[in-house]
Amino acid sequence: MLLFYAGGVVAQQEGTLAYTVSMEHPETHAFHVVLHCSGLAGPVLDLTMPAWMPGYYQLLNYAKKVEHFRALDGSGREIGWEKTTENTWRVVQGPEKVVTVEYDLKATTNFVAQPWLDTTRAYIAPAGVFVYVGGYIHHPVTVELRVPAFWHRVATGLEAVAGRKNIFTAPDFDVLYDSPILIGNLEEFPSFTIRGVPHYFIGYRTGDIDREDFMKALKKVVEAGIAVIGDIPYKHYTFLATGPGRGGIEHLNSTTIGFSDEPWKSPEGQRWLLSFIAHEYFHHYNVKRIRPIALGPFDYQRENRTDMLWVSEGLTTYYEYLIVRRAGLMTGENLLHNFQSDIAAYENKPGHLYQSLAQASYATWSDGPFGRTGDSVNRTISYYQKGPAVGLLLDMAIRHATGNKSSLDDVMRGLYRVYYQGKKRGFTDQEFRAVCESVAGVSLPEIFDYVYTVKEPDYAKYLAYGGLGIDLEPRVLADGKTERSFRIFPLPNPDALQLAIRKSWLGE
């Protein structure tokens, strides 16, 4: 497991950091958090609440939910503190180097990037609950959960402390912040094992769903995702279903997803649900391990901007479609429809004339992941839509240049092997392009123009490499406006290479 750190470097590992989280009165929507610090260096401790949660690229200002903050010394006497920034509390240490801080945390937003507590369940989004100590962000930490007697289950990717009920440990705060916790009378689906590694699905209000049928499909999705990279980098994996809703956030060995049984009632809904889960699952490779260099070590106090979210998010969307197809859970026709829908979604809006894919990645902190919606003229795009489209063209370019001997899969495996396993860091924009061109064996300037400029992609050219055509003709709508359908279809008379690429890409 690759562990990132931020917020300063400490050479020593002295001292202890131990949290206790209580929720005795869930009807108040407030967690009570206690942090016990002992043996830490320095006359003062700076305690900071993160401003955002990795995986959701928006400032969330968790510190505004903190109430009744106080600090105590080893004898239980209150000691001095001051608020040095909007999310940092500075506490004075005495010579005994023992400090306990406690605070209440309002948990009133039901969303996967926010903590939530009511009488039905608790959800701990760790970046919004736990302050970190400046200079000690890579220090080991324990978390004890004091759970109401009427709730019987805790689910998390954190490691449990052997022989201690509801006590968990993390090697550092980056892992703690990457490990959400779901608590309540939860429902556990039948688990499955792949190469000896267990996978769990545990949730709240999962509805009337055929669990055996669903888990058989989910196992196929996970197997297809693993096959892209070939390595399983975790010891166990947990899907945390927080109840009805469509949000999802990825983690190193878990994912949090909004979930209900409603989509499972139709074939179209099943494809959507499995694609959504495939996306969040594949993120444990692409963004948590295969990542732009800006996304770790994290700065938890401000935006971590990058031009490469089109890779982290857009290419993950590309792979969610391929994974579900490779798992045999959607048809080739379904696959083509997904891509033509993404292309049409941004090409039929004026934003594609103004904002590049790289700019959309960088601006997500202000524009949002799907672009701005309140402008009089739409001047933004979504990397969730153009990203997979460019991924398709890039994949076709690599397959064509190598005679179908290599593909985008080889790029992803190369990034995983060289940067995650080898260099133990993220990659730069230039390094990502270099890996793509190395795998292709040729320069790919036109493809990267589609990333960094608003140049119109030559869809027909690249899709033809894979024996596919695209309808680019405008059509008149009932209101008199025109738009293009971008319908993608198999070409009638492909040559041998085109046919080979099409068959291998479509999984025929």
C-alpha positions as CSV (number, residue, x, y, z in Angstrom):
1,M,0.0,0.0,0.0
2,L,1.3,3.4,-0.9
3,L,1.1,5.8,2.0
4,F,1.1,9.6,1.4
5,Y,1.9,12.2,3.9
6,A,1.5,16.0,4.1
7,G,1.6,18.9,6.6
8,G,5.2,18.7,7.6
9,V,7.9,16.1,8.3
10,V,8.8,14.6,11.7
11,A,11.8,12.4,12.2
12,Q,10.5,11.0,15.4
13,Q,7.6,8.6,16.0
14,E,7.3,9.3,19.8
15,G,4.0,9.8,21.5
16,T,0.5,8.6,21.0
17,L,-2.6,9.9,19.2
18,A,-5.8,8.3,20.2
19,Y,-9.4,9.3,19.3
20,T,-12.7,8.4,20.9
21,V,-15.9,9.1,19.0
22,S,-19.2,9.0,20.9
23,M,-22.7,9.2,19.6
24,E,-24.9,8.7,22.7
25,H,-27.7,11.0,21.5
26,P,-27.9,10.5,17.7
27,E,-31.1,12.6,17.5
28,T,-28.9,15.7,18.1
29,H,-26.9,15.0,14.9
30,A,-23.7,15.5,16.9
31,F,-20.6,13.4,17.3
32,H,-18.5,14.0,20.4
33,V,-14.9,13.7,19.5
34,V,-12.0,13.3,22.0
35,L,-8.3,13.3,21.0
36,H,-5.7,12.2,23.5
37,C,-2.2,13.3,22.7
38,S,0.8,12.3,24.8
39,G,4.5,12.7,24.4
40,L,4.4,15.0,21.4
41,A,7.2,17.5,20.9
42,G,6.9,21.3,21.1
43,P,5.4,24.0,23.4
44,V,2.2,24.1,21.3
45,L,0.1,21.8,19.2
46,D,-1.6,23.0,16.0
47,L,-4.8,21.0,15.5
48,T,-6.3,21.4,12.0
49,M,-9.5,20.2,10.5
50,P,-9.2,19.4,6.7
51,A,-11.0,21.8,4.4
52,W,-11.8,19.1,1.9
53,M,-12.0,15.3,1.4
54,P,-9.8,13.6,-1.3
55,G,-12.0,12.2,-4.1
56,Y,-14.4,15.2,-3.9
57,Y,-12.8,18.2,-5.3
58,Q,-14.6,21.0,-3.5
59,L,-13.8,22.9,-0.3
60,L,-16.3,21.8,2.3
61,N,-15.2,23.9,5.3
62,Y,-15.7,21.1,7.8
63,A,-14.4,23.3,10.7
64,K,-17.6,25.3,10.6
65,K,-19.4,22.2,12.1
66,V,-17.1,22.1,15.2
67,E,-18.7,23.3,18.4
68,H,-17.7,23.4,22.1
69,F,-14.0,23.0,21.5
70,R,-11.9,22.8,24.7
71,A,-8.4,21.5,25.8
72,L,-7.3,19.8,29.0
73,D,-4.0,18.9,30.5
74,G,-3.0,15.6,32.0
75,S,-4.8,16.5,35.3
76,G,-8.0,17.4,33.6
77,R,-7.6,21.1,34.0
78,E,-8.6,23.4,31.1
79,I,-5.6,24.9,29.2
80,G,-5.2,27.8,26.8
81,W,-5.9,27.7,23.1
82,E,-6.5,30.1,20.3
83,K,-8.0,29.9,16.8
84,T,-5.1,30.8,14.5
85,T,-7.0,30.1,11.2
86,E,-10.6,29.3,10.4
87,N,-9.8,25.6,10.7
88,T,-6.8,25.5,13.1
89,W,-6.8,25.5,16.9
90,R,-3.4,26.1,18.7
91,V,-3.2,24.5,22.1
92,V,-0.5,25.2,24.7
93,Q,1.3,22.1,26.0
94,G,2.6,21.8,29.6
95,P,5.9,20.1,30.6
96,E,4.1,16.8,31.1
97,K,3.3,16.7,27.3
98,V,-0.2,15.4,27.8
99,V,-3.1,17.1,26.1
100,T,-6.7,16.1,25.6
101,V,-8.9,18.0,23.2
102,E,-12.6,17.5,22.8
103,Y,-15.3,19.0,20.6
104,D,-18.8,18.3,19.2
105,L,-19.1,17.9,15.5
106,K,-22.5,18.6,13.8
107,A,-23.3,15.9,11.2
108,T,-26.3,17.1,9.4
109,T,-25.6,16.6,5.7
110,N,-26.5,13.3,4.2
111,F,-23.8,12.9,1.5
112,V,-20.8,10.6,1.0
113,A,-18.3,13.5,1.5
114,Q,-20.0,14.7,4.7
115,P,-20.4,13.2,8.2
116,W,-24.0,12.2,9.1
117,L,-25.7,11.1,12.3
118,D,-29.3,10.5,13.1
119,T,-31.3,7.8,14.9
120,T,-31.0,5.4,11.9
121,R,-27.2,5.3,11.3
122,A,-23.9,7.1,11.6
123,Y,-21.5,7.8,8.8
124,I,-18.0,9.1,9.6
125,A,-16.4,10.9,6.6
126,P,-13.0,11.1,8.5
127,A,-11.7,14.3,7.0
128,G,-14.7,16.0,8.3
129,V,-14.5,14.6,11.8
130,F,-10.8,14.2,12.9
131,V,-8.4,17.1,13.3
132,Y,-4.7,16.3,12.7
133,V,-1.7,17.5,14.6
134,G,0.7,19.7,12.7
135,G,3.9,17.8,12.0
136,Y,2.4,14.5,12.9
137,I,0.2,13.7,10.0
138,H,2.1,10.5,9.2
139,H,2.0,9.3,12.8
140,P,0.0,6.2,13.7
141,V,-3.4,6.8,15.2
142,T,-6.2,4.7,16.9
143,V,-9.9,5.3,16.8
144,E,-12.3,4.0,19.4
145,L,-16.0,4.1,18.5
146,R,-18.6,4.2,21.4
147,V,-21.6,2.9,19.6
148,P,-25.2,2.9,20.9
149,A,-26.4,-0.5,22.1
150,F,-29.2,-0.5,19.6
151,W,-26.7,-0.5,16.6
152,H,-25.0,-3.8,16.0
153,R,-22.5,-3.3,13.2
154,V,-19.5,-1.1,12.2
155,A,-18.2,-1.3,8.6
156,T,-14.9,0.3,7.5
157,G,-11.7,-0.4,5.6
158,L,-9.7,0.4,8.7
159,E,-7.8,-2.4,10.4
160,A,-9.4,-3.6,13.7
161,V,-7.3,-3.9,16.8
162,A,-7.2,-7.5,17.7
163,G,-9.3,-8.4,20.7
164,R,-10.7,-4.9,21.2
165,K,-14.3,-4.2,20.1
166,N,-14.8,-1.2,17.9
167,I,-11.2,0.0,18.1
168,F,-9.4,0.6,14.8
169,T,-5.9,1.7,13.8
170,A,-4.3,3.6,10.9
171,P,-0.6,4.0,10.2
172,D,-1.1,7.7,9.5
173,F,-3.7,10.3,9.0
174,D,-3.8,9.9,5.2
175,V,-5.0,6.4,5.6
176,L,-7.4,7.5,8.4
177,Y,-8.9,10.2,6.1
178,D,-9.2,7.6,3.4
179,S,-11.3,5.2,5.5
180,P,-14.9,6.1,6.0
181,I,-17.0,4.4,8.7
182,L,-20.6,3.3,8.5
183,I,-22.4,2.4,11.7
184,G,-25.9,1.0,12.3
185,N,-28.1,-2.0,11.9
186,L,-26.5,-2.7,8.6
187,E,-27.2,-5.4,6.1
188,E,-24.3,-7.6,4.8
189,F,-24.5,-9.3,1.4
190,P,-22.8,-12.6,0.7
191,S,-19.1,-11.9,0.4
192,F,-16.8,-13.2,-2.4
193,T,-13.1,-13.9,-2.6
194,I,-10.7,-13.3,-5.5
195,R,-7.2,-14.8,-5.4
196,G,-7.7,-15.2,-1.6
197,V,-8.7,-11.6,-1.0
198,P,-12.1,-11.1,0.5
199,H,-14.6,-8.5,-0.8
200,Y,-17.6,-7.3,1.3
201,F,-20.7,-5.4,0.6
202,I,-22.3,-3.9,3.7
203,G,-25.1,-1.2,3.6
204,Y,-28.0,0.6,5.1
205,R,-31.5,0.3,3.6
206,T,-30.4,-1.8,0.7
207,G,-34.0,-2.6,-0.2
208,D,-35.6,-5.7,-1.8
209,I,-32.8,-6.9,-4.1
210,D,-31.7,-10.4,-5.0
211,R,-28.5,-10.3,-3.1
212,E,-27.0,-13.5,-4.6
213,D,-27.7,-12.3,-8.2
214,F,-26.3,-8.8,-7.4
215,M,-23.1,-10.2,-5.8
216,K,-22.5,-12.6,-8.7
217,A,-22.6,-9.6,-11.0
218,L,-20.5,-7.5,-8.7
219,K,-17.8,-10.2,-8.6
220,K,-17.7,-10.3,-12.4
221,V,-17.2,-6.5,-12.3
222,V,-14.4,-6.7,-9.8
223,E,-12.7,-9.5,-11.7
224,A,-12.8,-7.5,-14.9
225,G,-11.4,-4.5,-13.1
226,I,-8.5,-6.4,-11.6
227,A,-7.8,-7.9,-15.0
228,V,-6.9,-4.5,-16.4
229,I,-4.0,-4.0,-14.1
230,G,-3.3,-7.6,-13.0
231,D,-2.4,-6.9,-9.4
232,I,-4.6,-6.8,-6.2
233,P,-2.9,-4.2,-3.9
234,Y,-5.2,-4.5,-0.8
235,K,-5.7,-7.3,1.8
236,H,-9.5,-6.8,1.9
237,Y,-12.1,-4.5,0.2
238,T,-15.4,-3.2,1.4
239,F,-18.3,-1.6,-0.5
240,L,-20.1,0.7,1.9
241,A,-23.7,1.4,0.8
242,T,-25.0,4.5,2.7
243,G,-28.6,4.3,1.5
244,P,-30.6,5.8,-1.4
245,G,-28.6,8.4,-3.3
246,R,-26.1,8.5,-6.2
247,G,-22.9,9.9,-4.7
248,G,-19.7,7.8,-4.5
249,I,-16.2,8.4,-3.3
250,E,-13.3,6.0,-3.8
251,H,-10.7,4.8,-1.2
252,L,-7.6,2.6,-1.1
253,N,-9.5,-0.5,0.1
254,S,-13.1,0.6,0.2
255,T,-15.7,2.8,-1.5
256,T,-18.7,4.7,-0.3
257,I,-21.7,4.6,-2.6
258,G,-25.3,5.8,-2.5
259,F,-27.4,2.7,-3.1
260,S,-30.9,1.5,-3.4
261,D,-32.7,-1.5,-5.0
262,E,-34.6,0.7,-7.5
263,P,-32.1,0.5,-10.4
264,W,-32.0,-3.3,-10.2
265,K,-35.6,-3.5,-11.3
266,S,-34.7,-3.0,-15.0
267,P,-31.9,-4.1,-17.4
268,E,-31.0,-0.4,-18.1
269,G,-30.9,0.3,-14.3
270,Q,-28.7,-2.7,-13.7
271,R,-26.2,-1.5,-16.3
272,W,-26.2,2.0,-14.8
273,L,-25.7,0.6,-11.2
274,L,-22.9,-1.8,-12.2
275,S,-21.2,1.0,-14.2
276,F,-21.4,3.4,-11.3
277,I,-19.9,0.8,-8.9
278,A,-17.3,-0.2,-11.5
279,H,-16.2,3.5,-11.7
280,E,-15.8,3.8,-7.9
281,Y,-14.0,0.4,-7.7
282,F,-11.6,1.1,-10.5
283,H,-10.6,4.4,-8.8
284,H,-8.6,2.3,-6.2
285,Y,-6.2,1.9,-9.2
286,N,-6.8,5.1,-11.1
287,V,-6.5,8.0,-8.7
288,K,-5.6,6.3,-5.5
289,R,-2.5,4.5,-6.9
290,I,-2.2,5.6,-10.5
291,R,-2.4,9.3,-9.9
292,P,-1.3,12.8,-11.0
293,I,1.5,14.1,-8.8
294,A,-0.7,16.8,-7.5
295,L,-3.0,14.3,-5.8
296,G,-0.7,13.2,-3.0
297,P,0.9,14.1,-0.8
298,F,-2.3,16.1,0.0
299,D,-2.6,19.6,1.3
300,Y,-5.7,19.3,3.4
301,Q,-6.1,23.0,3.9
302,R,-6.6,24.2,0.3
303,E,-7.4,23.2,-3.2
304,N,-5.0,20.6,-4.8
305,R,-5.4,21.6,-8.4
306,T,-4.3,19.6,-11.4
307,D,-4.9,19.5,-15.2
308,M,-5.2,15.8,-15.1
309,L,-8.6,15.0,-13.6
310,W,-9.5,14.1,-17.2
311,V,-7.2,11.1,-16.6
312,S,-8.3,10.4,-13.0
313,E,-12.0,10.8,-13.6
314,G,-12.5,10.8,-17.4
315,L,-10.5,7.6,-18.0
316,T,-12.1,6.0,-15.0
317,T,-15.5,6.6,-16.7
318,Y,-14.0,5.1,-19.9
319,Y,-13.0,2.0,-18.0
320,E,-16.3,1.7,-16.1
321,Y,-18.0,1.0,-19.5
322,L,-15.3,-1.4,-20.7
323,I,-15.2,-3.2,-17.4
324,V,-19.0,-3.9,-17.4
325,R,-18.8,-4.9,-21.0
326,R,-15.8,-7.2,-20.4
327,A,-17.7,-8.7,-17.4
328,G,-20.4,-9.7,-19.9
329,L,-23.0,-7.5,-18.3
330,M,-23.7,-5.1,-21.2
331,T,-23.7,-5.6,-24.9
332,G,-21.4,-4.1,-27.5
333,E,-24.3,-1.9,-28.6
334,N,-24.8,-0.7,-25.0
335,L,-21.1,0.2,-25.0
336,L,-21.2,2.3,-28.2
337,H,-24.4,4.0,-26.9
338,N,-22.5,5.1,-23.7
339,F,-19.8,6.8,-25.7
340,Q,-22.0,8.5,-28.2
341,S,-24.1,9.9,-25.2
342,D,-21.0,11.4,-23.6
343,I,-19.8,12.9,-26.9
344,A,-23.2,14.4,-27.6
345,A,-23.6,15.7,-24.1
346,Y,-20.6,18.1,-24.4
347,E,-20.5,18.7,-28.2
348,N,-24.1,19.9,-28.3
349,K,-23.3,22.6,-25.7
350,P,-21.3,25.8,-26.5
351,G,-18.9,25.2,-23.7
352,H,-16.8,22.9,-25.9
353,L,-15.8,26.0,-27.9
354,Y,-14.4,27.8,-24.9
355,Q,-12.9,25.4,-22.3
356,S,-10.3,22.6,-22.9
357,L,-10.3,19.3,-21.1
358,A,-7.2,20.3,-19.1
359,Q,-8.9,23.6,-18.1
360,A,-12.0,21.8,-17.0
361,S,-9.8,19.6,-14.8
362,Y,-8.1,22.6,-13.2
363,A,-11.2,24.6,-12.7
364,T,-13.3,22.0,-11.0
365,W,-12.8,23.5,-7.6
366,S,-14.7,26.6,-8.7
367,D,-16.8,25.3,-11.6
368,G,-17.8,21.9,-10.2
369,P,-17.2,18.5,-11.8
370,F,-19.9,19.1,-14.4
371,G,-19.1,22.7,-15.2
372,R,-20.9,25.9,-14.3
373,T,-24.6,25.9,-14.9
374,G,-25.6,29.5,-14.1
375,D,-23.8,31.3,-16.9
376,S,-25.9,33.1,-19.5
377,V,-23.8,31.3,-22.1
378,N,-22.4,27.8,-21.2
379,R,-18.6,28.2,-21.4
380,T,-17.6,25.1,-19.5
381,I,-17.5,21.3,-20.1
382,S,-17.4,18.2,-17.9
383,Y,-14.3,16.0,-17.9
384,Y,-16.7,13.1,-17.1
385,Q,-18.1,13.5,-20.6
386,K,-15.1,14.6,-22.8
387,G,-12.6,12.6,-20.8
388,P,-14.0,9.1,-21.8
389,A,-14.4,10.3,-25.4
390,V,-10.7,11.3,-25.6
391,G,-9.9,8.0,-23.8
392,L,-11.7,6.2,-26.6
393,L,-9.7,8.1,-29.3
394,L,-6.4,7.5,-27.5
395,D,-7.1,3.8,-27.1
396,M,-7.9,3.5,-30.8
397,A,-4.8,5.5,-31.8
398,I,-2.6,3.1,-29.7
399,R,-4.2,0.0,-31.1
400,H,-3.9,1.3,-34.7
401,A,-0.2,2.3,-34.2
402,T,0.8,-1.1,-32.8
403,G,-1.3,-3.3,-35.0
404,N,-3.6,-4.1,-32.1
405,K,-0.7,-5.4,-30.0
406,S,-1.1,-2.7,-27.4
407,S,-3.9,-0.6,-25.9
408,L,-4.7,1.9,-23.2
409,D,-4.6,-1.1,-20.8
410,D,-0.8,-1.2,-21.4
411,V,-0.6,2.5,-20.5
412,M,-2.5,2.0,-17.2
413,R,-0.4,-1.1,-16.3
414,G,2.8,0.9,-17.2
415,L,1.8,3.8,-15.0
416,Y,1.0,1.5,-12.1
417,R,4.3,-0.4,-12.4
418,V,6.6,2.5,-13.0
419,Y,5.1,5.3,-10.8
420,Y,3.1,3.5,-8.1
421,Q,5.2,0.4,-7.5
422,G,8.5,1.7,-8.7
423,K,8.9,5.4,-8.0
424,K,6.2,5.5,-5.3
425,R,4.8,8.8,-6.5
426,G,2.4,10.3,-9.0
427,F,3.2,11.3,-12.5
428,T,3.4,14.7,-14.2
429,D,1.4,15.7,-17.3
430,Q,4.6,15.2,-19.4
431,E,5.3,11.8,-17.9
432,F,1.7,10.6,-18.7
433,R,2.1,11.7,-22.3
434,A,5.5,10.0,-22.5
435,V,4.1,6.7,-21.3
436,C,1.2,6.9,-23.9
437,E,3.6,7.6,-26.7
438,S,6.0,4.9,-25.6
439,V,3.3,2.3,-25.6
440,A,2.0,3.6,-29.0
441,G,5.6,3.7,-30.4
442,V,4.6,7.0,-32.1
443,S,4.1,10.7,-31.2
444,L,0.4,11.5,-30.5
445,P,0.3,15.3,-30.9
446,E,-3.2,15.5,-32.2
447,I,-4.7,13.4,-29.3
448,F,-3.1,15.8,-26.8
449,D,-4.3,18.8,-28.7
450,Y,-7.8,17.5,-27.8
451,V,-6.8,17.7,-24.2
452,Y,-5.1,21.1,-24.0
453,T,-7.0,23.0,-26.7
454,V,-10.6,23.3,-27.9
455,K,-9.6,21.8,-31.3
456,E,-12.5,19.7,-32.7
457,P,-11.7,16.0,-32.3
458,D,-11.6,14.0,-35.6
459,Y,-13.9,11.3,-34.4
460,A,-14.3,9.7,-37.8
461,K,-10.6,9.2,-38.2
462,Y,-9.9,7.5,-34.9
463,L,-13.1,5.5,-34.7
464,A,-12.3,4.2,-38.2
465,Y,-9.1,2.7,-36.8
466,G,-11.5,0.4,-34.9
467,G,-13.8,-0.3,-37.7
468,L,-16.4,2.1,-36.4
469,G,-18.3,5.0,-38.0
470,I,-20.0,8.1,-36.5
471,D,-22.9,10.2,-37.6
472,L,-21.8,13.8,-37.6
473,E,-24.7,15.3,-39.5
474,P,-26.9,17.9,-37.7
475,R,-30.6,17.3,-37.2
476,V,-33.4,19.8,-36.7
477,L,-35.3,19.5,-33.4
478,A,-38.9,20.2,-32.8
479,D,-38.1,23.7,-31.4
480,G,-36.1,24.5,-34.6
481,K,-32.7,24.1,-33.0
482,T,-30.1,21.8,-34.4
483,E,-28.0,19.2,-32.7
484,R,-25.9,16.1,-33.7
485,S,-26.6,12.6,-32.4
486,F,-23.0,11.3,-32.8
487,R,-24.4,7.8,-33.3
488,I,-21.5,5.3,-33.4
489,F,-21.9,2.2,-35.5
490,P,-19.8,-0.6,-37.0
491,L,-18.5,0.1,-40.5
492,P,-19.8,-2.4,-43.1
493,N,-16.6,-3.4,-44.7
494,P,-13.6,-3.0,-42.4
495,D,-10.2,-4.2,-43.4
496,A,-8.4,-6.9,-41.4
497,L,-6.8,-4.6,-38.8
498,Q,-9.9,-2.6,-38.3
499,L,-11.9,-5.8,-37.8
500,A,-9.4,-7.2,-35.3
501,I,-9.4,-3.9,-33.3
502,R,-13.1,-3.8,-33.3
503,K,-13.5,-7.4,-32.1
504,S,-11.0,-7.1,-29.4
505,W,-12.2,-3.7,-28.2
506,L,-15.9,-4.7,-28.3
507,G,-15.2,-8.1,-26.7
508,E,-16.7,-10.0,-29.6
